[in-house]
Amino acid sequence: MKKFILLFVVIFSFVLTISEFNVNAETLNKKTHPGVMVNTKSYVPYKSLRPTTKNAPTDHNQGFIDGCHVGKNVGYAKKVCVYGTKTGYRSTIAIIGDSHSAHWLGAVQQFAEKYKIRVLYATKSGCTLSSTPRPDYPSCTTWNQRIIPRIAKYKPDVALIKANNTQSGYKHDPGIIEKFRELNANNIKVFAIRDTPYFNVYIPECVRKYGRNSAKCKVAKSHIPPKPAWVTRLRAEPYVKYVDYTNLICNTGKYCNPTQGNVILVRDKHHLTNSYSSTFSYYIYKDIYRFLLEAHAERVAKGVA
């Protein structure tokens, strides 16, 4: 089986260059508005922000717009949205969980069609994928009981999900790993992304009022613990690939800035703007693609693709 998987990966592997990625070409110029890709550049000209502070609050991902992100009163996925390559696809990524899983859709969409990846999307507000009951939020408990059986019918190879809750600090909900194991039991591997920063203020308004460089609009990077114990536990799960983009997002020392590469990071206090998410396509692709091919090859070898 290992030889088969290796052969499969070699056949579909290719040379990756940063220049391949035309980041959100219709709305962002990657030279003047690189977003997170500023990490690969020695100089970026100072330009007006995208989205604007006026438009940032409504800069949602396509799944939200299409009604596949349900609110707090709904305990089931009303529909599963499909993006990328819908027929003749080579592999499938499912984005499930809460809005902090959801906000990575913009990045995945940038490369999905080019590399024949089908993207499934079904998320719920404030509902971390976890087996831990939520007495305060019963529709979330119901959602978490139903979503994996629902999404497994589509036979995705990998589920893209946030790995933790930033606001929990060093603590980690054990129900998250339990749900990851349930995905694995359904032959779905897990691409787990560390949760993103939480700002203390409403960023579009703060930036409009005080400017992008104001200390009032920044948040201390220390609110994201650098080496929590739960990371070791998560990495011990052989079907999980864990990634942490904190140092890319908060790349200027002790603080996380509200903008990067002339792009506003969040549309409120903590949800990535779709514009900023879209600039992450290179990094997400680089980290997920080989893992995705290996996961698909395993499903083929088991006869469950």
Salt bridges, closest charged atoms under 4 A:
GLU20 OE1 - LYS114 NZ 3.65
ASP98 OD2 - LYS162 NZ 2.64
ASP136 OD1 - ARG134 NE 3.06
ASP157 OD1 - HIS296 ND1 3.06
GLU182 OE1 - LYS179 NZ 2.82
ASP195 OD1 - HIS100 ND1 2.62
GLU205 OE2 - ARG208 NH2 2.58
GLU237 OE2 - ARG181 NH2 2.69
ASP244 OD2 - ARG194 NH1 3.25
ASP268 OD2 - ARG267 NH1 3.75
ASP268 OD2 - HIS271 ND1 2.67
ASP287 OD1 - LYS286 NZ 3.22
GLU298 OE1 - LYS189 NZ 3.27
